[in-house]
Amino acid sequence: MTASAPLVAVCQFAPTASRGSNRARIAGLVADAAGRGARVIVLPEYSSFFVDPMDDSLAANAEPVGGEFVQTLQGLAAEHGAVIVAGMVETADAGRVHNTLVAVSDAGVQAIYRKQHLYDAFGQTESDWIEPGELGQASVFDACGIRFGMMTCYDLRFPEVARTLVDAGADALIVPAEWVRGPLKEHHWSTLLTARAVESTAYVIAADHPAPIGVGLSQVIDPQGVSVAGVSAGEGIALASVDPQLIARTRETNPVLRLRRYAVVPRQTS
């Protein structure tokens, strides 16, 4: 690791239907990760509140950005000198909610991403409860000399999302998730994370829920597709460096971003 390569952490834990318990658990994880040197700390999708199966309690427990959950993250970021990325259930219109990611520093919210591809697959219908985010500008933020881009869970199956992030200058892709278990789902998760890293010549930093609902396997993958740190099926924390020199060398050797001949253009679907 070079002196300019910051440590990032992925924190794998199981959010519950208790918002207070989730905040307390996050405080412990952030303190642990920051105490081990992490300067960017990534928590899973739905970290503020989670219930399985989804129901009306999502809307009842949704918060605005800037509410108690984000205020807690900002306090933790200030206390530990880190940027924290976490998924939250955000207030929306018409009884639905947004599945939202926030990146928070001691100065406040640095970036917001609202999940665009909803999990209407494998027998699930996330769109019954979630309002999709609007298409538009990529969600990126800068920390420790690295540009990070954000996407959520099912977005991983759509390489166009990663393309929009690297086109916005991202060196590392953050993927909070609740990757539901099922046949071959562990294989899909690890394969797609690796593919996004290789095709983007970027780090991929992914935090999932543990078993029995999620597959676990939170990990950090380098721009060459090598998993350099990870967690197995249970709760835990993994740390790795994000080395800008490795990103530069990889992109010089494998200039796929420069050699691309197609751009990504959003399209509206019903």
N, C-alpha and C positions, 0 to 999 in steps of 0.2 A: 504494500500500500504506500502511495506517495503522500507527502505531507499535505498536498492539496486535495486529497481524496476523502471526502466526508463519509462518515459512517451513517448508514440508514438501518432502520429496524422494521421488521414486520412482526406485528403482534397478533397472534391467533387466539381468539377467545370467543365464547358463546354468549352474545347479548341475549337478554331476557325481556320479559314484559314489565320489568321494574326499571324505570328510568333512573331512579336514584342508585340502584345497585349497579347499573351499567356505568354510571359516572364514577362510582367508587372503584370499580374494577379497572376502568381506564386510567384513573389516577395512579393506581399501583403499577400498571404496565408501563405507563410513561415514565414514572420514577425509576423503574428497573432499567428500561432501555436507555434512558438518558444517563443514568449512573454508570452504564457500560460504554458511554461515549457517543451514543446515537444523536445526530443533529436533525434528522428527518425521521419521523416515527409514523408508521402507517398502520391503521386499524381497519377492521373489516367494514363491509357494507352493513347497513342497518345497526350501527354501533349504538345509536341513541335509544333504539327500541326495536324489539323483534318478537313476533309471535308466529307460530306455525301450527295450523294453516293461517293464512292472512284473514283478517276480518275487520269489522268496523272500528276495532280498537286502534288501528293505525291512525285514522283521522283524529280520534280522541286524544292521541298522544303525540300528534305532530307538533312541531315548534317552528316558529319563524327563524330564519338565519339571524343571528343576533340574540336569540333567546337563551334560556338557561344552559342548554347543552353547549352552544358555541362559547358562551361566556366562561364556562368551566374549562373548555379547551384553551381559551386565551390565557386564563390564569395559570394553567399547567405549562403552557408554552413559555410564559414569562418566568415562571419559577425554575424551569429546567433548561432554558436557553435553546429550545428546539422548535421546529415547525412540525405541527401535528396534522395529519390527514385522516379523516374519519368519515364514514357514512352516517347519514341521519335521515329521519323521517321529517320532511319539511311540509309545512302548511301549504295547501293549494286550494283551488276552487272546486265547487260542485261535489264536495264530499270525498274527493280523492286527495292524494298527497303526492309530493315529489319524492323520489328516491335520489337523494342529494349527497354529493361529496363536498366537504369544505376543507380547505387548507388554511390553517390558522397559525399565526405567529404572535409574539407579544404585542405587535402593532395592530392585530386584528385579523380579519379575513383577507387572505391573499388571493384566493381563487375559489370559484364555485362551479361545480359541474352537476347538472341534472341528467340522470340516466336517459339515454335516447332510445336504446333498443330494449324493450321490455320483454321479460321472460314468459312469452306465450308459446311454450314448447315443452316437450317431454311431459305432457299432461298438466302443465301449470298455466295459469292465466294471470300473470302479474298485472296486466292492464285493467283487470276488474277493480283494482285498488289504487293504481299508480297513474299519474298524469305524466306522459313522456316529456322530456326536456325539449326545448326548441332547438332546431338546427341553427348553426351559426358559428361564431368564433370559437376556436379551440380553447380549452381551459388549461392554461399553463401558468406556472409561477417560477420564480428564481430563488434559489437558496443555496448558500455555500458554493457559489460559482457554477452551479449546475441548473439547467432548465428542466423542470419536471412537468409532465403532462398527465392528465387524469382521465380515466375511463372507469366504467363499473361493470363487473361480472359479465353478463350476457353480451355486452359490447365486445368482449374478447373474441367472439366468433365472427366479428365483422372487421376485417383488416383495414377497411377504409378509415375507421376511427383512429387507429394507430397512425395511419398515413397523415391525417389532418394534424395530429400532434407533432410529428417530426417535421412536417411542413411549417409548423409554427416555431420550430427550433428546439423541440424537446430532445434532451439527451437521455432521459429516463422516463419510463412509462409506469405510472402508479395504478394498480388494479385492485381496489378493495372489492370483495366478493362475498356472496353466500352461495357457493357452487354446490348445488344440491346433489347428494349422493344418488347413484343409480348405475346400471350396467355401463361399463366402460367410461364412466364420468371422470375417474381419476386420470385415465389415459388421455381423455380429451383436454382436461385442465392443463396437465403438464406439457402436452404436445402443443397446444395453442399458445401458452405462455412462451415456450421456446421459439415457436414460429414468429411471434410478434417481435421478439428480441433480435432474431437473425435477420428478418426482412427489414427491420428498422435500424439495424446496427446501433441499438440502444439498450440500456439496462431495462429490465422489467422487474418491478417491485410489487409483489402480489400478496395480499393478506386475506385469508379465508376464515370461515367458521370451522371449528373442529367437528369431528364425528360426535354424535351419530347423524346430524342433519347435513353438515357440510362434509366435503372430502378432506378438509385440512390441506396439508402440503403447501402451506404458505412458503414462499421462497423468493430469493433474489437471483436473477439470471443475468449474466453479463452479455455484452454486445455480440459475442461469438456463440451464444446459445448454451453456455455452461452454467449450471446451477451452482452458485458459489456459497449459498447458505440456505437453510430451510428448516422447517418444523414437520414432524410426522402427522399423526392423526389427532393427537390431543392438543391441549392448550400449550402455548409456549411462545418464545421470542427468538428470532434469528436476526443476526446482524451481519452486514457486509459493507465493504467500501464501494463507493461509486467513483471510479478512477477516470478523470477526463482524458488522461494520456492514452488509456486503453481505448476509449471511444474514438479518439483521433486516429490512432493506429489502425483500428478496425475499419474505419471509414475510408482510410487511404488505401488499404489493401483490398477492400470489398466495397467499391463506390456505388452501391446499388441505389442510393438516394439521388446521386448526381446523374446516373444513367437511366433513370425512369423516363418513360415516354408517355405516361398517362397521368392526368391529374384526377383528384377526387372532387366530384360535384354532388352536393346533396340533392336528394329527391324526396318528395312528399309521398307517403303511402297511406292507404286508408286504414 
